[in-house]
Amino acid sequence: MREHHLLHNRLTHSLKVAQIGRRMAQCLVEGNRGSKFGIEDSSWLPDIVEAAGLAHDIGHPPFGHIAEEVLHEELEPSRAGFEGNAQSFRLVTRLASRKTGMDGLNLSRATLNAILKYPQYADEVTTGRNPHEWHNRGYGTKWGVYRSEREWFEFARLSQPTKKSRDTDPKLRSTAAAIMDWADDVSYAIHDVADYFRGGLIPLDIIHLESCLPSKEQQKRREHFMEFTKKELGKKYNEFDPDRFEREYDHLVSEHLQLMEPWSDTREDRYELNQIQRKLHQLYSSGVRTSKHPPYVEIDIDHQYQVEALKQFTWFYVIKQPSLSMAQSGQKAIIKTLLYELMKMLEKYEPDSNFTSHIPAYLRDRYESVLAFGAQNPGVMATPEHQLARAVCDYLCALTEDQTVDVYERVTGHSVSRGSIFGAWFH
């Protein structure tokens, strides 16, 4: 989306996740000097969480989760599949160019383990509802590593260099991963709401009034929001309590979202919104506590209900609206078209030919690396389609959104709208 003047992007989001996560870890360590948190020296925890926060979205494709869904849907039949977290792990262990003759960033075992929000392969994901309570931050519901990075995955998950690799559930997150995951939720929940309030899409001022001086129209909107969110979250989360959610929603909007006027971009507006964000960061950081059992950390459940309410504002007021849905339809088309056009280019690629200059140099480089890996590791990328798909995904995930649009226009000859979701005539 062409919203650079207003919205957070992957870089600013990652910087804030790193900052928030580091502060959470610092408070945890300072208040619990005797705890080890599953690592050799607990004083390392803030550094580990910060590094994981910086890296957690580094492999996500242009246009975010909507592109993830397209890539996985298109690649699943070839057994390649795609997952943004798995791509992040692949990037830091294999793709990044830090030093000649060495793959990846040469990160520590603990840092790699912290990046693994979903420490399992695609075929290990439990089907059906998550057996764990939804607010248990020790577990995720997705997968986060490709088989091609098996060596690094096993290295990261070996908690200490002894024969006793783990005495806990192999799908359990590390302490640092659990903290980073919570920092990720807090960051994008708060900053999405702030962005869309400034953009006129989430009416925080009206939402606050609903809690203290509700009109019949406001009561109706609140009921509609509750009906929508309870249905969505009830389907998504195991043991989700709709009554507790409603109580925490009311507490959030009445006590922490005290905005009485719509956004007008004055200095006072900026100060007021920054104060609200700062207080929410402090509140949700304070709810990180130690636990006797791995991952040795737990998050205040009421705080998690409140963060879910913030996330649902974005779904209710923004994501389900036609302006964003139409923009996402275009993004899906761009990603899908590029995927197949670039794969077709590579099908005709011959290393010694002079007629492959139209193929981007980095894409050629990635394909040659994938072919070399496949030759050395038979069975991991079993089909030519798998190898083509993995190389193209490696290339696409190295592009910014602007670069992706530029490549699309060059490959197809079609121009792309530079419109904004704000103020669209088809709201």
SEGUGU-952465 format. One record per residue (C-alpha): residue number from 1; residue in three letters; x, z, y. Coordinates in steps of 0.05 Angstrom, whole numbers, plus 5000, padded with zeros to 4 digits. Example, Ala and Ser with C-alpha at 12.3 -4.5 7.8 and 13.67 -1.06 7.14 Angstrom:
<nodes>
(1; "ala"; (5246; 5156; 4910))
(2; "ser"; (5273; 5143; 4979))
</nodes>
This chain:
<nodes>
(1; "met"; (5000; 5000; 5000))
(2; "arg"; (5023; 4984; 5070))
(3; "glu"; (5015; 5056; 5095))
(4; "his"; (5088; 5073; 5114))
(5; "his"; (5067; 5102; 5182))
(6; "leu"; (5022; 5154; 5150))
(7; "leu"; (5031; 5169; 5076))
(8; "his"; (5084; 5205; 5036))
(9; "asn"; (5122; 5159; 4990))
(10; "arg"; (5160; 5172; 4926))
(11; "leu"; (5223; 5191; 4964))
(12; "thr"; (5191; 5241; 5011))
(13; "his"; (5150; 5269; 4954))
(14; "ser"; (5211; 5278; 4910))
(15; "leu"; (5249; 5312; 4966))
(16; "lys"; (5192; 5361; 4976))
(17; "val"; (5184; 5375; 4901))
(18; "ala"; (5258; 5391; 4899))
(19; "gln"; (5253; 5437; 4959))
(20; "ile"; (5191; 5473; 4936))
(21; "gly"; (5216; 5479; 4864))
(22; "arg"; (5283; 5507; 4887))
(23; "arg"; (5249; 5560; 4929))
(24; "met"; (5204; 5579; 4870))
(25; "ala"; (5264; 5586; 4825))
(26; "gln"; (5303; 5626; 4877))
(27; "cys"; (5246; 5677; 4884))
(28; "leu"; (5240; 5682; 4808))
(29; "val"; (5314; 5695; 4798))
(30; "glu"; (5320; 5743; 4856))
(31; "gly"; (5262; 5784; 4830))
(32; "asn"; (5284; 5785; 4757))
(33; "arg"; (5360; 5794; 4755))
(34; "gly"; (5361; 5812; 4681))
(35; "ser"; (5324; 5750; 4657))
(36; "lys"; (5361; 5690; 4627))
(37; "phe"; (5304; 5639; 4628))
(38; "gly"; (5333; 5604; 4568))
(39; "ile"; (5399; 5584; 4601))
(40; "glu"; (5468; 5614; 4600))
(41; "asp"; (5468; 5637; 4673))
(42; "ser"; (5402; 5648; 4709))
(43; "ser"; (5435; 5635; 4777))
(44; "trp"; (5437; 5561; 4757))
(45; "leu"; (5362; 5556; 4754))
(46; "pro"; (5349; 5537; 4828))
(47; "asp"; (5401; 5481; 4824))
(48; "ile"; (5372; 5455; 4758))
(49; "val"; (5300; 5455; 4785))
(50; "glu"; (5321; 5421; 4849))
(51; "ala"; (5358; 5366; 4811))
(52; "ala"; (5298; 5356; 4765))
(53; "gly"; (5252; 5351; 4826))
(54; "leu"; (5295; 5297; 4857))
(55; "ala"; (5295; 5257; 4792))
(56; "his"; (5225; 5268; 4765))
(57; "asp"; (5194; 5205; 4795))
(58; "ile"; (5256; 5162; 4798))
(59; "gly"; (5234; 5115; 4742))
(60; "his"; (5162; 5105; 4764))
(61; "pro"; (5142; 5033; 4778))
(62; "pro"; (5120; 5004; 4845))
(63; "phe"; (5048; 5024; 4862))
(64; "gly"; (5054; 5087; 4820))
(65; "his"; (5006; 5108; 4765))
(66; "ile"; (4962; 5046; 4770))
(67; "ala"; (5023; 5003; 4752))
(68; "glu"; (5041; 5052; 4696))
(69; "glu"; (4973; 5041; 4665))
(70; "val"; (4979; 4965; 4669))
(71; "leu"; (5049; 4963; 4639))
(72; "his"; (5031; 5010; 4582))
(73; "glu"; (4967; 4973; 4566))
(74; "glu"; (5003; 4906; 4564))
(75; "leu"; (5064; 4929; 4526))
(76; "glu"; (5032; 4975; 4474))
(77; "pro"; (5015; 4918; 4425))
(78; "ser"; (5090; 4900; 4421))
(79; "arg"; (5106; 4974; 4406))
(80; "ala"; (5145; 4977; 4471))
(81; "gly"; (5097; 5018; 4512))
(82; "phe"; (5112; 5045; 4581))
(83; "glu"; (5112; 5115; 4612))
(84; "gly"; (5139; 5134; 4680))
(85; "asn"; (5170; 5199; 4657))
(86; "ala"; (5203; 5164; 4598))
(87; "gln"; (5230; 5112; 4647))
(88; "ser"; (5258; 5167; 4691))
(89; "phe"; (5295; 5197; 4632))
(90; "arg"; (5320; 5128; 4612))
(91; "leu"; (5345; 5116; 4683))
(92; "val"; (5385; 5180; 4690))
(93; "thr"; (5415; 5175; 4620))
(94; "arg"; (5426; 5100; 4612))
(95; "leu"; (5410; 5054; 4670))
(96; "ala"; (5441; 5087; 4732))
(97; "ser"; (5510; 5061; 4751))
(98; "arg"; (5553; 5120; 4771))
(99; "lys"; (5619; 5103; 4739))
(100; "thr"; (5649; 5043; 4704))
(101; "gly"; (5645; 5049; 4629))
(102; "met"; (5594; 5107; 4631))
(103; "asp"; (5519; 5102; 4626))
(104; "gly"; (5473; 5143; 4670))
(105; "leu"; (5488; 5201; 4716))
(106; "asn"; (5526; 5247; 4668))
(107; "leu"; (5477; 5304; 4681))
(108; "ser"; (5481; 5371; 4647))
(109; "arg"; (5441; 5388; 4585))
(110; "ala"; (5398; 5438; 4624))
(111; "thr"; (5383; 5387; 4679))
(112; "leu"; (5362; 5334; 4629))
(113; "asn"; (5318; 5384; 4595))
(114; "ala"; (5286; 5402; 4661))
(115; "ile"; (5269; 5329; 4675))
(116; "leu"; (5231; 5327; 4608))
(117; "lys"; (5161; 5346; 4630))
(118; "tyr"; (5135; 5316; 4565))
(119; "pro"; (5188; 5328; 4512))
(120; "gln"; (5159; 5284; 4457))
(121; "tyr"; (5156; 5212; 4435))
(122; "ala"; (5093; 5169; 4440))
(123; "asp"; (5076; 5175; 4366))
(124; "glu"; (5081; 5251; 4370))
(125; "val"; (5025; 5261; 4421))
(126; "thr"; (4967; 5301; 4393))
(127; "thr"; (4903; 5261; 4392))
(128; "gly"; (4839; 5292; 4419))
(129; "arg"; (4836; 5352; 4465))
(130; "asn"; (4898; 5391; 4481))
(131; "pro"; (4900; 5452; 4435))
(132; "his"; (4932; 5494; 4490))
(133; "glu"; (4895; 5525; 4549))
(134; "trp"; (4897; 5477; 4608))
(135; "his"; (4933; 5526; 4653))
(136; "asn"; (4990; 5538; 4603))
(137; "arg"; (5047; 5503; 4640))
(138; "gly"; (5091; 5505; 4578))
(139; "tyr"; (5058; 5443; 4550))
(140; "gly"; (5039; 5374; 4574))
(141; "thr"; (4990; 5324; 4545))
(142; "lys"; (5031; 5260; 4550))
(143; "trp"; (5098; 5233; 4523))
(144; "gly"; (5162; 5228; 4562))
(145; "val"; (5218; 5193; 4524))
(146; "tyr"; (5231; 5126; 4490))
(147; "arg"; (5264; 5122; 4421))
(148; "ser"; (5320; 5083; 4453))
(149; "glu"; (5343; 5148; 4488))
(150; "arg"; (5339; 5190; 4424))
(151; "glu"; (5412; 5212; 4428))
(152; "trp"; (5404; 5238; 4499))
(153; "phe"; (5337; 5270; 4483))
(154; "glu"; (5366; 5309; 4425))
(155; "phe"; (5425; 5330; 4468))
(156; "ala"; (5378; 5355; 4523))
(157; "arg"; (5333; 5393; 4475))
(158; "leu"; (5389; 5429; 4441))
(159; "ser"; (5383; 5494; 4480))
(160; "gln"; (5452; 5519; 4459))
(161; "pro"; (5510; 5488; 4420))
(162; "thr"; (5496; 5523; 4354))
(163; "lys"; (5460; 5505; 4290))
(164; "lys"; (5399; 5543; 4316))
(165; "ser"; (5376; 5488; 4362))
(166; "arg"; (5308; 5518; 4380))
(167; "asp"; (5268; 5577; 4356))
(168; "thr"; (5205; 5555; 4393))
(169; "asp"; (5156; 5497; 4390))
(170; "pro"; (5195; 5432; 4397))
(171; "lys"; (5143; 5406; 4447))
(172; "leu"; (5151; 5466; 4493))
(173; "arg"; (5180; 5454; 4562))
(174; "ser"; (5240; 5490; 4588))
(175; "thr"; (5232; 5542; 4644))
(176; "ala"; (5259; 5493; 4695))
(177; "ala"; (5212; 5438; 4672))
(178; "ala"; (5152; 5484; 4678))
(179; "ile"; (5172; 5504; 4748))
(180; "met"; (5185; 5432; 4769))
(181; "asp"; (5118; 5411; 4741))
(182; "trp"; (5082; 5464; 4782))
(183; "ala"; (5122; 5445; 4844))
(184; "asp"; (5102; 5372; 4832))
(185; "asp"; (5028; 5391; 4829))
(186; "val"; (5032; 5435; 4891))
(187; "ser"; (5070; 5383; 4931))
(188; "tyr"; (5026; 5323; 4919))
(189; "ala"; (4961; 5363; 4922))
(190; "ile"; (4977; 5391; 4991))
(191; "his"; (5010; 5330; 5020))
(192; "asp"; (4958; 5281; 4995))
(193; "val"; (4903; 5322; 5027))
(194; "ala"; (4942; 5328; 5093))
(195; "asp"; (4957; 5252; 5094))
(196; "tyr"; (4885; 5233; 5081))
(197; "phe"; (4858; 5283; 5131))
(198; "arg"; (4903; 5252; 5184))
(199; "gly"; (4878; 5184; 5162))
(200; "gly"; (4805; 5204; 5170))
(201; "leu"; (4788; 5200; 5096))
(202; "ile"; (4784; 5274; 5076))
(203; "pro"; (4742; 5313; 5126))
(204; "leu"; (4775; 5381; 5121))
(205; "asp"; (4740; 5405; 5184))
(206; "ile"; (4672; 5391; 5153))
(207; "ile"; (4692; 5419; 5086))
(208; "his"; (4711; 5485; 5119))
(209; "leu"; (4645; 5487; 5157))
(210; "glu"; (4608; 5479; 5091))
(211; "ser"; (4634; 5547; 5071))
(212; "cys"; (4611; 5585; 5133))
(213; "leu"; (4555; 5547; 5170))
(214; "pro"; (4528; 5497; 5120))
(215; "ser"; (4473; 5449; 5140))
(216; "lys"; (4427; 5419; 5088))
(217; "glu"; (4468; 5355; 5089))
(218; "gln"; (4533; 5394; 5080))
(219; "gln"; (4502; 5434; 5023))
(220; "lys"; (4482; 5369; 4989))
(221; "arg"; (4553; 5341; 4996))
(222; "arg"; (4583; 5406; 4968))
(223; "glu"; (4535; 5402; 4908))
(224; "his"; (4555; 5329; 4897))
(225; "phe"; (4629; 5347; 4900))
(226; "met"; (4619; 5405; 4851))
(227; "glu"; (4580; 5362; 4803))
(228; "phe"; (4634; 5308; 4805))
(229; "thr"; (4693; 5355; 4797))
(230; "lys"; (4664; 5400; 4744))
(231; "lys"; (4647; 5340; 4701))
(232; "glu"; (4715; 5308; 4709))
(233; "leu"; (4756; 5371; 4699))
(234; "gly"; (4712; 5394; 4642))
(235; "lys"; (4727; 5330; 4604))
(236; "lys"; (4801; 5333; 4621))
(237; "tyr"; (4819; 5406; 4609))
(238; "asn"; (4812; 5453; 4550))
(239; "glu"; (4777; 5519; 4566))
(240; "phe"; (4763; 5499; 4638))
(241; "asp"; (4717; 5551; 4671))
(242; "pro"; (4669; 5516; 4721))
(243; "asp"; (4645; 5582; 4751))
(244; "arg"; (4716; 5606; 4764))
(245; "phe"; (4733; 5538; 4794))
(246; "glu"; (4674; 5544; 4842))
(247; "arg"; (4695; 5614; 4863))
(248; "glu"; (4767; 5592; 4877))
(249; "tyr"; (4743; 5530; 4913))
(250; "asp"; (4701; 5573; 4960))
(251; "his"; (4760; 5620; 4971))
(252; "leu"; (4806; 5561; 4986))
(253; "val"; (4762; 5526; 5037))
(254; "ser"; (4740; 5590; 5072))
(255; "glu"; (4807; 5626; 5076))
(256; "his"; (4861; 5573; 5073))
(257; "leu"; (4832; 5509; 5103))
(258; "gln"; (4809; 5536; 5170))
(259; "leu"; (4804; 5471; 5209))
(260; "met"; (4746; 5466; 5258))
(261; "glu"; (4758; 5397; 5289))
(262; "pro"; (4773; 5327; 5262))
(263; "trp"; (4844; 5301; 5269))
(264; "ser"; (4862; 5273; 5338))
(265; "asp"; (4939; 5273; 5331))
(266; "thr"; (4952; 5323; 5387))
(267; "arg"; (5011; 5371; 5386))
(268; "glu"; (4962; 5427; 5371))
(269; "asp"; (4933; 5388; 5312))
(270; "arg"; (5002; 5378; 5282))
(271; "tyr"; (5020; 5451; 5290))
(272; "glu"; (4955; 5474; 5259))
(273; "leu"; (4961; 5427; 5199))
(274; "asn"; (5034; 5446; 5188))
(275; "gln"; (5015; 5519; 5189))
(276; "ile"; (4963; 5508; 5135))
(277; "gln"; (5012; 5470; 5091))
(278; "arg"; (5065; 5522; 5100))
(279; "lys"; (5018; 5579; 5081))
(280; "leu"; (4994; 5542; 5020))
(281; "his"; (5065; 5529; 4998))
(282; "gln"; (5082; 5602; 5005))
(283; "leu"; (5018; 5623; 4969))
(284; "tyr"; (5028; 5578; 4909))
(285; "ser"; (5102; 5595; 4904))
(286; "ser"; (5085; 5669; 4901))
(287; "gly"; (5044; 5658; 4838))
(288; "val"; (5104; 5640; 4795))
(289; "arg"; (5119; 5699; 4750))
(290; "thr"; (5162; 5716; 4690))
(291; "ser"; (5135; 5717; 4619))
(292; "lys"; (5163; 5750; 4556))
(293; "his"; (5155; 5687; 4516))
(294; "pro"; (5182; 5616; 4525))
(295; "pro"; (5182; 5582; 4573))
(296; "tyr"; (5191; 5651; 4605))
(297; "val"; (5148; 5633; 4665))
(298; "glu"; (5073; 5632; 4680))
(299; "ile"; (5032; 5609; 4739))
(300; "asp"; (4975; 5648; 4771))
(301; "ile"; (4912; 5618; 4742))
(302; "asp"; (4870; 5625; 4805))
(303; "his"; (4924; 5587; 4843))
(304; "gln"; (4919; 5532; 4791))
(305; "tyr"; (4844; 5527; 4801))
(306; "gln"; (4855; 5521; 4876))
(307; "val"; (4907; 5466; 4868))
(308; "glu"; (4859; 5428; 4822))
(309; "ala"; (4808; 5432; 4878))
(310; "leu"; (4858; 5402; 4927))
(311; "lys"; (4873; 5346; 4878))
(312; "gln"; (4799; 5332; 4869))
(313; "phe"; (4790; 5322; 4944))
(314; "thr"; (4835; 5261; 4938))
(315; "trp"; (4796; 5235; 4878))
(316; "phe"; (4727; 5247; 4909))
(317; "tyr"; (4740; 5223; 4980))
(318; "val"; (4794; 5170; 4970))
(319; "ile"; (4809; 5144; 4900))
(320; "lys"; (4737; 5128; 4881))
(321; "gln"; (4724; 5092; 4947))
(322; "pro"; (4719; 5015; 4948))
(323; "ser"; (4777; 5005; 4997))
(324; "leu"; (4828; 5037; 4951))
(325; "ser"; (4797; 5009; 4888))
(326; "met"; (4803; 4938; 4915))
(327; "ala"; (4875; 4950; 4937))
(328; "gln"; (4891; 4976; 4867))
(329; "ser"; (4859; 4915; 4835))
(330; "gly"; (4908; 4872; 4874))
(331; "gln"; (4966; 4916; 4854))
(332; "lys"; (4947; 4911; 4781))
(333; "ala"; (4945; 4835; 4787))
(334; "ile"; (5015; 4834; 4820))
(335; "ile"; (5046; 4877; 4766))
(336; "lys"; (5013; 4841; 4708))
(337; "thr"; (5032; 4772; 4735))
(338; "leu"; (5104; 4793; 4748))
(339; "leu"; (5110; 4823; 4679))
(340; "tyr"; (5091; 4759; 4643))
(341; "glu"; (5126; 4711; 4691))
(342; "leu"; (5192; 4748; 4686))
(343; "met"; (5185; 4753; 4610))
(344; "lys"; (5175; 4678; 4607))
(345; "met"; (5238; 4668; 4649))
(346; "leu"; (5278; 4710; 4600))
(347; "glu"; (5251; 4674; 4539))
(348; "lys"; (5289; 4612; 4563))
(349; "tyr"; (5351; 4651; 4584))
(350; "glu"; (5418; 4626; 4557))
(351; "pro"; (5479; 4666; 4578))
(352; "asp"; (5525; 4605; 4583))
(353; "ser"; (5475; 4560; 4617))
(354; "asn"; (5480; 4538; 4689))
(355; "phe"; (5405; 4532; 4694))
(356; "thr"; (5386; 4605; 4697))
(357; "ser"; (5405; 4619; 4769))
(358; "his"; (5330; 4628; 4786))
(359; "ile"; (5330; 4692; 4745))
(360; "pro"; (5348; 4752; 4788))
(361; "ala"; (5419; 4776; 4772))
(362; "tyr"; (5398; 4848; 4757))
(363; "leu"; (5344; 4823; 4709))
(364; "arg"; (5395; 4781; 4672))
(365; "asp"; (5442; 4841; 4669))
(366; "arg"; (5387; 4886; 4642))
(367; "tyr"; (5367; 4835; 4589))
(368; "glu"; (5438; 4827; 4565))
(369; "ser"; (5445; 4902; 4559))
(370; "val"; (5380; 4908; 4521))
(371; "leu"; (5402; 4853; 4473))
(372; "ala"; (5469; 4888; 4462))
(373; "phe"; (5434; 4954; 4449))
(374; "gly"; (5386; 4920; 4400))
(375; "ala"; (5444; 4890; 4362))
(376; "gln"; (5478; 4958; 4355))
(377; "asn"; (5414; 4996; 4340))
(378; "pro"; (5371; 4953; 4294))
(379; "gly"; (5299; 4976; 4288))
(380; "val"; (5295; 5014; 4354))
(381; "met"; (5272; 4953; 4394))
(382; "ala"; (5247; 4916; 4333))
(383; "thr"; (5217; 4853; 4363))
(384; "pro"; (5239; 4802; 4415))
(385; "glu"; (5177; 4819; 4455))
(386; "his"; (5198; 4892; 4457))
(387; "gln"; (5266; 4873; 4483))
(388; "leu"; (5238; 4826; 4536))
(389; "ala"; (5188; 4878; 4558))
(390; "arg"; (5239; 4934; 4564))
(391; "ala"; (5286; 4891; 4605))
(392; "val"; (5230; 4870; 4653))
(393; "cys"; (5206; 4942; 4661))
(394; "asp"; (5277; 4964; 4676))
(395; "tyr"; (5279; 4911; 4730))
(396; "leu"; (5210; 4925; 4760))
(397; "cys"; (5223; 5000; 4764))
(398; "ala"; (5285; 4987; 4806))
(399; "leu"; (5243; 4953; 4860))
(400; "thr"; (5208; 4982; 4921))
(401; "glu"; (5136; 4962; 4934))
(402; "asp"; (5158; 4914; 4989))
(403; "gln"; (5210; 4882; 4943))
(404; "thr"; (5157; 4875; 4888))
(405; "val"; (5110; 4839; 4935))
(406; "asp"; (5167; 4794; 4958))
(407; "val"; (5187; 4776; 4886))
(408; "tyr"; (5114; 4762; 4870))
(409; "glu"; (5106; 4715; 4929))
(410; "arg"; (5170; 4678; 4911))
(411; "val"; (5152; 4672; 4837))
(412; "thr"; (5079; 4651; 4847))
(413; "gly"; (5078; 4619; 4916))
(414; "his"; (5019; 4663; 4934))
(415; "ser"; (5017; 4707; 4995))
(416; "val"; (4994; 4780; 4992))
(417; "ser"; (4949; 4816; 5042))
(418; "arg"; (4985; 4867; 5085))
(419; "gly"; (4921; 4904; 5101))
(420; "ser"; (4910; 4979; 5100))
(421; "ile"; (4860; 5022; 5063))
(422; "phe"; (4846; 5057; 5130))
(423; "gly"; (4790; 5028; 5172))
(424; "ala"; (4773; 4975; 5120))
(425; "trp"; (4707; 4939; 5134))
(426; "phe"; (4685; 4946; 5061))
(427; "his"; (4683; 5022; 5058))
</nodes>
